[in-house]
């Protein structure tokens, strides 16, 4: 079957990473169908995607927690692969509402896999996270690093999700690639889609841009007593477009039968760590804005440092990140100014 005819289901396809991945899929000639329940996204994102790619993807508003509706969807659609983004993702909220996270992130995964197997859809890409490593013993983090006991119910749902997929690939006709993301930032160069946090942002970059735009009074920097170059926590910030392209590389690997195992794991990051204060300084430079920030106490569950060893993804997927921290910050700032 040629690639143009391949239909890919993207769950959570109107979210931040999902929407950028839909654009890249369409750019590569795939036919895309999006499922999203709009609980943490906006329908306007569909217009943004269509405006960039000049193709309106098929959209189904559906809550994956509804097992009957998931079954009905698969009965009515023929698809060649699934990229699964749909999940709740706020660490703090997961601590306060663990059962919401277990239902939304685990039950939905089970229902999806059950229907895939029943309907003989064998290609699956799972949106995981570097949170599965916790505070790694060695940096940069390779895929061989042990999975640590999760610091939050959110992190735990990613670990359990990986285990469910692993167990399923052993006994069913399922080929899976698990992508462990580091910290996605930025927006599409067209500035037609970007990160749209509903309520108070959970991630650093939207909090930075909203503070610069005057929406937030000040940026809280959680802790300056970490054992890092400037005392602030270090993360690996990857441009969302680079991250989206990693999904295309992973999908092609599955569709072409080039995967070496029934389940494979890849880190998706830049391989470079930046501290919170380095991010603040880089943002001030590209935006010519002075950021109002305050050092406050450490946040529970935060680790000191995490950045990826991306050798495996570079070699096996033929993928590597191309865009810089500055590219990500500049596009995030343009996107924020468009919202304001």
SVG drawing of the C-alpha trace seen along z (x, -y; Angstrom):
<svg xmlns="http://www.w3.org/2000/svg" viewBox="-21 -45 49 59">
<polyline fill="none" stroke="black" stroke-width="0.4" points="0.0,0.0 1.5,-3.4 1.9,-5.9 -0.6,-8.4 -3.4,-5.9 -2.3,-5.2 -4.7,-6.5 -3.4,-7.4 -5.5,-8.0 -4.1,-10.7 -5.7,-10.8 -5.4,-14.2 -4.7,-15.6 -5.8,-19.1 -3.3,-19.3 0.1,-21.0 2.2,-18.1 -0.7,-16.3 -1.5,-19.3 2.1,-19.8 2.3,-16.1 -0.9,-16.2 0.6,-18.9 3.8,-16.9 1.8,-13.8 -0.2,-15.7 3.0,-17.3 4.2,-13.7 1.1,-12.6 -0.6,-10.7 -4.4,-10.7 -5.2,-11.8 -8.2,-11.4 -8.2,-13.1 -10.0,-12.1 -10.1,-14.7 -12.6,-15.3 -11.7,-19.1 -11.3,-18.8 -7.8,-20.5 -7.8,-21.8 -9.8,-24.1 -11.7,-23.4 -10.0,-26.5 -6.8,-24.4 -8.4,-22.5 -8.6,-25.7 -4.9,-26.4 -3.9,-22.9 -6.0,-23.3 -4.6,-26.7 -1.0,-25.4 -1.4,-22.1 -4.4,-23.2 -6.0,-19.9 -8.8,-19.6 -8.2,-16.5 -11.2,-14.4 -12.2,-15.2 -14.2,-13.2 -15.1,-14.6 -15.0,-11.6 -14.2,-10.7 -11.9,-7.7 -13.2,-6.8 -16.4,-5.8 -15.6,-2.2 -18.7,-1.7 -17.9,-4.9 -14.3,-3.7 -15.6,-0.4 -18.1,-2.1 -15.3,-4.4 -13.1,-1.4 -16.1,0.4 -16.7,-2.6 -13.1,-3.5 -10.3,-1.6 -6.9,-2.8 -3.3,-1.8 -1.7,-3.1 -2.4,-5.0 -0.4,-7.8 -1.7,-8.1 -1.3,-11.5 -4.6,-11.8 -3.9,-12.0 -4.1,-14.4 -0.6,-15.8 -0.4,-18.2 1.9,-16.8 0.4,-18.9 -3.2,-18.1 -2.3,-14.4 -1.2,-14.5 -4.5,-16.1 -6.7,-14.0 -4.9,-10.6 -8.1,-8.7 -8.9,-11.1 -5.4,-10.5 -5.6,-6.7 -8.9,-6.6 -8.1,-9.1 -4.6,-7.8 -4.8,-4.1 -8.4,-3.1 -8.4,-4.9 -5.1,-3.2 -6.6,0.2 -9.8,-0.5 -7.8,-1.7 -5.5,1.3 -8.4,3.7 -10.1,2.2 -6.8,2.1 -6.3,5.8 -9.9,6.6 -9.7,4.7 -6.2,5.9 -4.5,2.4 -1.0,3.3 1.1,0.1 1.1,-1.9 3.1,-5.0 2.9,-6.0 3.5,-9.4 5.6,-8.8 7.9,-11.0 11.4,-11.3 9.6,-11.5 9.8,-7.6 13.5,-8.0 13.0,-10.2 16.4,-11.6 18.7,-9.4 21.9,-8.1 23.9,-9.2 23.6,-12.0 22.9,-12.2 20.0,-9.7 20.1,-6.7 17.2,-4.3 19.0,-1.8 18.6,-4.0 16.4,-2.3 12.8,-3.4 12.5,-4.8 9.5,-4.8 7.4,-7.7 7.3,-11.0 3.6,-11.7 0.5,-9.8 1.0,-11.4 4.5,-9.9 3.2,-6.6 0.5,-6.5 3.3,-6.8 5.2,-3.9 2.1,-1.8 1.2,-2.7 4.6,-1.5 4.1,1.8 0.6,2.4 2.0,1.9 5.0,4.1 2.8,6.9 0.4,6.7 3.1,6.8 4.3,10.2 1.0,11.9 -0.8,9.9 -0.2,8.7 1.0,5.3 4.1,3.4 4.9,0.4 7.3,-2.5 7.4,-4.4 8.8,-7.9 10.0,-9.4 9.8,-13.1 12.0,-15.6 10.6,-19.2 8.7,-20.3 8.6,-24.1 7.9,-26.5 5.3,-26.9 4.9,-26.3 6.8,-28.8 3.5,-30.0 2.4,-30.9 -1.0,-29.3 -0.7,-26.6 1.2,-26.6 1.0,-25.8 -2.5,-26.8 -2.5,-26.1 -5.9,-26.3 -5.7,-28.1 -2.4,-28.6 0.4,-27.1 2.2,-24.0 5.2,-24.4 8.0,-26.9 7.9,-28.4 4.2,-29.5 4.7,-30.9 7.7,-32.9 5.8,-34.2 2.7,-35.0 4.8,-36.9 6.5,-38.9 3.0,-39.7 1.8,-40.9 -0.8,-38.2 1.2,-36.8 2.6,-39.2 5.9,-37.3 7.6,-34.0 8.4,-31.8 11.8,-30.0 11.5,-27.0 14.8,-26.6 18.2,-28.1 20.1,-25.6 20.3,-22.7 23.8,-21.2 23.9,-22.8 26.0,-25.6 23.6,-28.4 21.6,-26.5 18.5,-26.2 17.0,-22.9 18.3,-21.7 16.0,-20.4 16.3,-19.4 14.1,-21.7 13.1,-20.3 11.3,-22.3 7.8,-20.8 8.3,-20.7 11.4,-18.5 9.4,-16.4 6.6,-16.0 9.0,-14.9 10.3,-12.1 6.8,-10.7 6.9,-10.6 10.3,-8.7 8.9,-6.3 5.7,-5.7 7.7,-5.0 9.9,-2.5 6.7,-0.6 5.0,-0.8 8.1,0.3 8.7,3.2 12.1,1.8 11.6,2.1 13.9,4.6 11.7,5.5 7.9,5.7 8.3,2.7 11.1,0.2 11.9,-2.9 13.5,-6.1 14.4,-9.3 13.4,-12.4 15.3,-15.5 18.2,-17.7 20.9,-16.1 21.6,-19.4 20.5,-20.6 19.6,-24.2 19.0,-25.7 15.9,-27.7 18.0,-30.9 19.7,-30.2 16.2,-29.9 15.2,-33.2 18.3,-34.9 17.9,-33.5 14.3,-34.7 15.2,-38.2 17.8,-38.4 15.5,-37.2 12.5,-39.2 14.2,-42.4 11.9,-42.0 13.0,-42.2 11.3,-39.3 9.9,-39.8 11.0,-36.6 11.4,-35.6 13.3,-32.7 11.0,-30.6 11.4,-27.3 11.8,-24.0 8.6,-22.4 7.7,-18.9 8.5,-16.2 11.0,-18.3 14.3,-16.6 17.6,-18.3 18.6,-17.6 17.5,-15.7 18.7,-15.7 18.7,-13.0 21.3,-10.9 19.6,-10.8 22.1,-8.5 19.6,-5.6 17.0,-7.8 19.6,-9.4 20.9,-6.1 17.8,-3.9 15.1,-6.5 17.5,-8.6 16.1,-11.6 17.8,-14.4 16.7,-17.7 17.6,-20.7 16.0,-23.7 17.7,-25.5 16.5,-26.7 16.5,-30.2 14.3,-29.1 11.8,-27.6 11.7,-30.7 11.4,-33.0 8.4,-31.1 6.8,-30.7 7.0,-34.5 5.6,-35.2 2.8,-32.8 2.1,-34.5 2.0,-37.9 -0.6,-36.7 -2.8,-35.5 -2.5,-38.7"/>
</svg>
